[in-house]
């Protein structure tokens, strides 16, 4: 049992030294702010501008605003010093593609929860701010900023 604890401490030290822990913390901060921005756009639209079963339509403008914020801060702070930076539009295109997959994921969550299940419009925010950020973090780290 003691060896397991030592191995865990050594692994954590390697992760810290590699910069992954700091990167993940920065990603979580920017992601948290992006979630607040996403929610601030999504909730008013889904609550007052759209019928509840059409709340999934609010995902698109909410995601567009959150992505614009996220790209600037993820590329300049979250993933700063990690991997390479393309001088051309390639990295931006990849980032938008990853975010588009996240937008589709959020639209599906919203459609299923508010449409099929008839749930409240706030409920899709739970997977939108927990599942989607984890998926996009992994893809961004490996493909966009890798």
DRENLO-845332 format. One line per field, with one value per atom (N, C-alpha, C, O): atom name; x, y, z. Coordinates in steps of 0.05 Angstrom, whole numbers, padded with zeros to 5 digits, always signed. Layout:
atome	[CA:...]
x	[X:...]
y	[Y:...]
z	[Z:...]
//
This chain:
atome	[N:CA:C:O:N:CA:C:O:N:CA:C:O:N:CA:C:O:N:CA:C:O:N:CA:C:O:N:CA:C:O:N:CA:C:O:N:CA:C:O:N:CA:C:O:N:CA:C:O:N:CA:C:O:N:CA:C:O:N:CA:C:O:N:CA:C:O:N:CA:C:O:N:CA:C:O:N:CA:C:O:N:CA:C:O:N:CA:C:O:N:CA:C:O:N:CA:C:O:N:CA:C:O:N:CA:C:O:N:CA:C:O:N:CA:C:O:N:CA:C:O:N:CA:C:O:N:CA:C:O:N:CA:C:O:N:CA:C:O:N:CA:C:O:N:CA:C:O:N:CA:C:O:N:CA:C:O:N:CA:C:O:N:CA:C:O:N:CA:C:O:N:CA:C:O:N:CA:C:O:N:CA:C:O:N:CA:C:O:N:CA:C:O:N:CA:C:O:N:CA:C:O:N:CA:C:O:N:CA:C:O:N:CA:C:O:N:CA:C:O:N:CA:C:O:N:CA:C:O:N:CA:C:O:N:CA:C:O:N:CA:C:O:N:CA:C:O:N:CA:C:O:N:CA:C:O:N:CA:C:O:N:CA:C:O:N:CA:C:O:N:CA:C:O:N:CA:C:O:N:CA:C:O:N:CA:C:O:N:CA:C:O:N:CA:C:O:N:CA:C:O:N:CA:C:O:N:CA:C:O:N:CA:C:O:N:CA:C:O:N:CA:C:O:N:CA:C:O:N:CA:C:O:N:CA:C:O:N:CA:C:O:N:CA:C:O:N:CA:C:O:N:CA:C:O:N:CA:C:O:N:CA:C:O:N:CA:C:O:N:CA:C:O:N:CA:C:O:N:CA:C:O:N:CA:C:O:N:CA:C:O:N:CA:C:O:N:CA:C:O:N:CA:C:O:N:CA:C:O:N:CA:C:O:N:CA:C:O:N:CA:C:O:N:CA:C:O:N:CA:C:O:N:CA:C:O:N:CA:C:O:N:CA:C:O:N:CA:C:O:N:CA:C:O:N:CA:C:O:N:CA:C:O:N:CA:C:O:N:CA:C:O:N:CA:C:O:N:CA:C:O:N:CA:C:O:N:CA:C:O:N:CA:C:O:N:CA:C:O:N:CA:C:O:N:CA:C:O:N:CA:C:O:N:CA:C:O:N:CA:C:O:N:CA:C:O:N:CA:C:O:N:CA:C:O:N:CA:C:O:N:CA:C:O:N:CA:C:O:N:CA:C:O:N:CA:C:O:N:CA:C:O:N:CA:C:O:N:CA:C:O:N:CA:C:O:N:CA:C:O:N:CA:C:O:N:CA:C:O:N:CA:C:O:N:CA:C:O:N:CA:C:O:N:CA:C:O:N:CA:C:O:N:CA:C:O:N:CA:C:O:N:CA:C:O:N:CA:C:O:N:CA:C:O:N:CA:C:O:N:CA:C:O:N:CA:C:O:N:CA:C:O:N:CA:C:O]
x	[+00016:+00000:+00017:+00011:+00039:+00057:+00070:+00073:+00077:+00088:+00069:+00076:+00043:+00022:+00022:+00019:+00024:+00024:+00048:+00046:+00071:+00096:+00094:+00102:+00083:+00080:+00061:+00066:+00040:+00021:+00034:+00030:+00049:+00063:+00083:+00085:+00098:+00117:+00103:+00112:+00081:+00066:+00055:+00057:+00045:+00035:+00057:+00054:+00081:+00104:+00112:+00118:+00111:+00118:+00097:+00105:+00072:+00051:+00055:+00052:+00061:+00066:+00089:+00088:+00111:+00135:+00131:+00143:+00113:+00109:+00091:+00089:+00079:+00062:+00032:+00016:+00026:-00002:-00021:-00043:-00012:-00030:-00036:-00059:-00016:-00020:-00038:-00055:-00032:-00048:-00077:-00095:-00082:-00109:-00123:-00147:-00109:-00121:-00128:-00149:-00109:-00115:-00139:-00156:-00139:-00162:-00188:-00208:-00188:-00212:-00221:-00245:-00203:-00210:-00223:-00244:-00210:-00221:-00247:-00266:-00247:-00272:-00294:-00317:-00288:-00309:-00320:-00344:-00302:-00311:-00327:-00347:-00319:-00334:-00361:-00381:-00363:-00389:-00407:-00432:-00396:-00413:-00423:-00446:-00405:-00413:-00434:-00454:-00429:-00448:-00476:-00496:-00476:-00501:-00515:-00539:-00499:-00511:-00524:-00543:-00516:-00529:-00551:-00573:-00546:-00565:-00591:-00613:-00588:-00611:-00632:-00656:-00625:-00647:-00660:-00685:-00645:-00657:-00675:-00698:-00665:-00681:-00705:-00726:-00703:-00725:-00746:-00770:-00738:-00757:-00762:-00783:-00742:-00745:-00754:-00764:-00752:-00758:-00778:-00778:-00794:-00810:-00792:-00771:-00799:-00782:-00772:-00748:-00788:-00779:-00760:-00750:-00757:-00738:-00714:-00699:-00709:-00687:-00660:-00641:-00658:-00633:-00624:-00600:-00642:-00635:-00618:-00602:-00620:-00604:-00575:-00558:-00570:-00542:-00523:-00501:-00533:-00515:-00504:-00480:-00521:-00509:-00493:-00473:-00502:-00488:-00460:-00440:-00458:-00433:-00414:-00390:-00426:-00409:-00395:-00372:-00410:-00398:-00377:-00355:-00383:-00364:-00339:-00318:-00342:-00319:-00300:-00276:-00311:-00295:-00278:-00254:-00290:-00275:-00255:-00232:-00264:-00247:-00222:-00201:-00225:-00201:-00179:-00156:-00187:-00167:-00152:-00128:-00167:-00155:-00143:-00123:-00154:-00141:-00115:-00095:-00114:-00090:-00068:-00044:-00076:-00056:-00049:-00029:-00066:-00060:-00062:-00042:-00084:-00087:-00066:-00053:-00061:-00042:-00016:-00001:-00012:+00013:+00037:+00039:+00056:+00080:+00077:+00096:+00053:+00049:+00048:+00033:+00063:+00061:+00070:+00087:+00058:+00066:+00043:+00020:+00050:+00029:+00032:+00053:+00010:+00010:+00008:-00007:+00024:+00023:-00002:-00012:-00011:-00034:-00060:-00061:-00081:-00108:-00113:-00134:-00094:-00098:-00107:-00125:-00093:-00099:-00127:-00142:-00134:-00161:-00182:-00203:-00177:-00197:-00200:-00222:-00178:-00179:-00195:-00212:-00189:-00202:-00232:-00248:-00240:-00268:-00281:-00304:-00267:-00278:-00283:-00303:-00264:-00267:-00291:-00307:-00292:-00314:-00341:-00361:-00341:-00365:-00375:-00399:-00356:-00364:-00375:-00394:-00365:-00376:-00403:-00421:-00407:-00433:-00454:-00476:-00446:-00465:-00472:-00495:-00451:-00456:-00476:-00494:-00472:-00490:-00518:-00538:-00520:-00546:-00561:-00585:-00546:-00558:-00567:-00590:-00550:-00558:-00584:-00603:-00585:-00607:-00632:-00654:-00629:-00652:-00664:-00688:-00647:-00656:-00670:-00692:-00657:-00667:-00692:-00711:-00692:-00715:-00736:-00760:-00728:-00747:-00759:-00783:-00743:-00752:-00763:-00784:-00747:-00754:-00771:-00783:-00774:-00790:-00779:-00794:-00753:-00740:-00739:-00744:-00731:-00729:-00705:-00686:-00706:-00686:-00659:-00638:-00657:-00632:-00617:-00592:-00631:-00619:-00597:-00577:-00599:-00577:-00550:-00529:-00552:-00527:-00509:-00484:-00520:-00504:-00485:-00461:-00494:-00474:-00458:-00435:-00470:-00456:-00431:-00412:-00432:-00409:-00392:-00372:-00400:-00383:-00372:-00348:-00389:-00380:-00366:-00344:-00379:-00368:-00340:-00322:-00335:-00308:-00286:-00264:-00293:-00273:-00267:-00243:-00287:-00283:-00267:-00248:-00274:-00259:-00231:-00213:-00226:-00199:-00181:-00159:-00190:-00173:-00167:-00144:-00187:-00183:-00165:-00148:-00170:-00153:-00124:-00106:-00120:-00092:-00078:-00054:-00092:-00079:-00077:-00056:-00097:-00099:-00094:-00079:-00107:-00105:-00079:-00065:-00073:-00049:-00027:-00008:-00029:-00010:+00017:+00034]
y	[-00024:+00000:+00025:+00045:+00024:+00047:+00053:+00076:+00032:+00036:+00050:+00066:+00043:+00056:+00086:+00102:+00093:+00122:+00136:+00159:+00123:+00135:+00138:+00159:+00118:+00119:+00142:+00156:+00145:+00167:+00194:+00212:+00197:+00223:+00228:+00251:+00208:+00211:+00218:+00235:+00205:+00212:+00240:+00255:+00249:+00276:+00296:+00317:+00290:+00308:+00310:+00332:+00287:+00288:+00305:+00320:+00302:+00318:+00347:+00364:+00354:+00382:+00393:+00416:+00378:+00387:+00390:+00407:+00374:+00375:+00399:+00406:+00412:+00435:+00428:+00446:+00403:+00395:+00405:+00414:+00404:+00412:+00442:+00450:+00458:+00487:+00493:+00510:+00478:+00482:+00475:+00489:+00453:+00445:+00465:+00471:+00477:+00498:+00522:+00533:+00531:+00554:+00548:+00565:+00524:+00516:+00517:+00526:+00508:+00508:+00536:+00542:+00554:+00582:+00595:+00607:+00592:+00603:+00589:+00602:+00563:+00548:+00556:+00558:+00562:+00571:+00598:+00602:+00616:+00642:+00639:+00652:+00620:+00615:+00604:+00610:+00587:+00576:+00598:+00597:+00617:+00640:+00656:+00663:+00661:+00676:+00660:+00672:+00634:+00617:+00618:+00622:+00615:+00615:+00642:+00644:+00664:+00691:+00697:+00713:+00684:+00687:+00666:+00673:+00641:+00619:+00623:+00622:+00628:+00628:+00648:+00641:+00673:+00692:+00685:+00687:+00675:+00667:+00643:+00643:+00623:+00598:+00603:+00590:+00622:+00626:+00645:+00639:+00667:+00687:+00690:+00698:+00683:+00688:+00663:+00666:+00640:+00615:+00598:+00599:+00582:+00562:+00541:+00535:+00530:+00511:+00488:+00480:+00478:+00455:+00464:+00447:+00490:+00500:+00513:+00529:+00508:+00519:+00513:+00528:+00490:+00483:+00504:+00505:+00520:+00542:+00563:+00577:+00566:+00586:+00577:+00594:+00552:+00542:+00556:+00562:+00561:+00571:+00599:+00603:+00619:+00645:+00645:+00658:+00629:+00627:+00616:+00626:+00595:+00582:+00601:+00602:+00615:+00634:+00655:+00660:+00666:+00686:+00674:+00685:+00650:+00637:+00628:+00628:+00619:+00610:+00633:+00631:+00656:+00680:+00687:+00692:+00687:+00692:+00670:+00675:+00645:+00622:+00620:+00614:+00626:+00623:+00643:+00635:+00667:+00687:+00679:+00679:+00671:+00665:+00637:+00633:+00618:+00591:+00593:+00581:+00606:+00606:+00624:+00618:+00645:+00663:+00657:+00666:+00641:+00636:+00606:+00595:+00593:+00565:+00547:+00532:+00549:+00532:+00547:+00538:+00570:+00585:+00568:+00556:+00567:+00552:+00522:+00507:+00513:+00485:+00481:+00495:+00462:+00455:+00478:+00494:+00478:+00498:+00517:+00511:+00539:+00558:+00563:+00570:+00558:+00562:+00592:+00607:+00601:+00629:+00636:+00658:+00616:+00620:+00614:+00611:+00612:+00608:+00579:+00573:+00560:+00532:+00527:+00512:+00539:+00535:+00545:+00532:+00569:+00579:+00561:+00557:+00550:+00532:+00507:+00498:+00496:+00472:+00479:+00463:+00501:+00509:+00512:+00501:+00525:+00528:+00500:+00496:+00482:+00455:+00441:+00428:+00443:+00430:+00442:+00428:+00469:+00482:+00476:+00474:+00473:+00465:+00438:+00433:+00419:+00393:+00396:+00382:+00414:+00420:+00433:+00427:+00450:+00463:+00442:+00443:+00424:+00402:+00385:+00378:+00379:+00363:+00378:+00366:+00404:+00420:+00421:+00419:+00424:+00424:+00398:+00397:+00376:+00349:+00347:+00338:+00354:+00354:+00370:+00361:+00394:+00412:+00401:+00401:+00390:+00379:+00355:+00353:+00338:+00314:+00322:+00313:+00339:+00346:+00363:+00358:+00384:+00402:+00392:+00397:+00379:+00370:+00343:+00341:+00323:+00295:+00291:+00280:+00300:+00295:+00316:+00312:+00340:+00361:+00374:+00385:+00372:+00384:+00414:+00426:+00427:+00456:+00465:+00450:+00490:+00500:+00503:+00504:+00505:+00508:+00481:+00481:+00459:+00433:+00425:+00412:+00432:+00425:+00439:+00431:+00459:+00473:+00454:+00457:+00435:+00416:+00401:+00402:+00386:+00372:+00392:+00386:+00415:+00434:+00446:+00452:+00448:+00459:+00438:+00445:+00413:+00392:+00373:+00369:+00361:+00341:+00355:+00347:+00375:+00387:+00399:+00395:+00413:+00424:+00402:+00406:+00380:+00358:+00347:+00342:+00343:+00333:+00352:+00344:+00378:+00397:+00402:+00408:+00399:+00402:+00380:+00387:+00356:+00334:+00338:+00335:+00345:+00349:+00374:+00373:+00396:+00420:+00414:+00422:+00400:+00394:+00377:+00381:+00357:+00338:+00349:+00345:+00362:+00368:+00398:+00404:+00416:+00444:+00457:+00470:+00452:+00465:+00445:+00451:+00421:+00399:+00401:+00384]
z	[+00000:+00000:+00000:-00013:+00015:+00016:-00011:-00018:-00026:-00053:-00071:-00088:-00069:-00085:-00080:-00098:-00054:-00046:-00057:-00067:-00056:-00066:-00096:-00107:-00110:-00139:-00147:-00167:-00132:-00138:-00134:-00151:-00113:-00108:-00131:-00140:-00139:-00161:-00187:-00202:-00192:-00217:-00216:-00236:-00193:-00191:-00194:-00207:-00184:-00187:-00216:-00226:-00231:-00260:-00275:-00293:-00268:-00281:-00276:-00294:-00251:-00243:-00258:-00269:-00260:-00273:-00303:-00316:-00315:-00343:-00351:-00374:-00331:-00337:-00341:-00344:-00340:-00346:-00324:-00330:-00299:-00277:-00279:-00277:-00284:-00287:-00311:-00310:-00333:-00357:-00352:-00361:-00338:-00332:-00314:-00318:-00295:-00278:-00294:-00291:-00312:-00329:-00347:-00351:-00358:-00376:-00360:-00371:-00336:-00319:-00313:-00314:-00308:-00303:-00328:-00326:-00350:-00375:-00382:-00391:-00379:-00384:-00366:-00375:-00341:-00322:-00331:-00330:-00339:-00349:-00375:-00379:-00392:-00417:-00410:-00424:-00390:-00382:-00372:-00377:-00357:-00348:-00371:-00372:-00391:-00415:-00430:-00439:-00434:-00448:-00435:-00448:-00408:-00393:-00395:-00397:-00394:-00395:-00422:-00423:-00443:-00469:-00472:-00481:-00465:-00468:-00452:-00463:-00426:-00408:-00416:-00417:-00421:-00428:-00455:-00457:-00474:-00499:-00495:-00505:-00481:-00477:-00459:-00462:-00441:-00421:-00433:-00430:-00446:-00454:-00484:-00492:-00500:-00529:-00544:-00567:-00533:-00548:-00532:-00508:-00547:-00532:-00519:-00531:-00497:-00483:-00500:-00497:-00518:-00534:-00557:-00571:-00560:-00580:-00566:-00579:-00541:-00526:-00539:-00536:-00554:-00567:-00587:-00593:-00597:-00616:-00602:-00615:-00576:-00561:-00558:-00551:-00563:-00561:-00581:-00574:-00605:-00626:-00620:-00621:-00614:-00608:-00582:-00579:-00562:-00537:-00541:-00530:-00557:-00563:-00579:-00573:-00598:-00614:-00597:-00600:-00578:-00560:-00542:-00538:-00531:-00513:-00527:-00516:-00553:-00568:-00574:-00573:-00581:-00587:-00562:-00565:-00539:-00514:-00509:-00503:-00512:-00506:-00523:-00513:-00549:-00566:-00557:-00555:-00553:-00545:-00519:-00518:-00499:-00473:-00472:-00458:-00486:-00486:-00501:-00493:-00524:-00540:-00527:-00530:-00514:-00502:-00473:-00463:-00459:-00431:-00424:-00414:-00429:-00421:-00433:-00418:-00459:-00473:-00480:-00497:-00467:-00472:-00467:-00445:-00486:-00482:-00488:-00485:-00496:-00502:-00532:-00546:-00542:-00570:-00588:-00581:-00612:-00632:-00637:-00631:-00649:-00657:-00687:-00697:-00701:-00730:-00735:-00722:-00755:-00762:-00779:-00778:-00794:-00811:-00797:-00773:-00813:-00801:-00792:-00781:-00796:-00790:-00762:-00757:-00743:-00715:-00708:-00693:-00718:-00713:-00725:-00712:-00749:-00761:-00744:-00740:-00735:-00717:-00692:-00683:-00680:-00655:-00660:-00644:-00681:-00687:-00692:-00684:-00706:-00710:-00684:-00680:-00665:-00639:-00625:-00613:-00625:-00612:-00625:-00611:-00651:-00665:-00655:-00652:-00651:-00640:-00612:-00605:-00597:-00570:-00572:-00556:-00592:-00596:-00603:-00593:-00620:-00628:-00604:-00599:-00588:-00563:-00545:-00534:-00541:-00524:-00536:-00521:-00563:-00576:-00571:-00567:-00573:-00569:-00540:-00534:-00521:-00492:-00489:-00476:-00500:-00497:-00510:-00499:-00534:-00549:-00534:-00531:-00524:-00510:-00484:-00478:-00468:-00442:-00443:-00429:-00460:-00461:-00481:-00477:-00502:-00522:-00516:-00510:-00517:-00513:-00484:-00480:-00465:-00437:-00425:-00403:-00438:-00427:-00402:-00386:-00398:-00375:-00376:-00397:-00354:-00353:-00370:-00374:-00379:-00398:-00384:-00398:-00358:-00344:-00342:-00339:-00343:-00338:-00358:-00349:-00383:-00402:-00395:-00405:-00379:-00371:-00355:-00355:-00341:-00325:-00342:-00337:-00363:-00380:-00397:-00405:-00404:-00421:-00407:-00420:-00381:-00367:-00353:-00340:-00355:-00343:-00364:-00366:-00380:-00400:-00424:-00431:-00436:-00460:-00455:-00472:-00433:-00429:-00428:-00438:-00415:-00414:-00441:-00448:-00457:-00484:-00501:-00514:-00500:-00516:-00506:-00522:-00480:-00469:-00481:-00491:-00481:-00491:-00521:-00530:-00536:-00565:-00570:-00588:-00556:-00559:-00553:-00567:-00531:-00523:-00543:-00549:-00554:-00572:-00601:-00614:-00610:-00639:-00645:-00663:-00630:-00636:-00626:-00641:-00601:-00589:-00583:-00568:-00594:-00588:-00602:-00598]
//
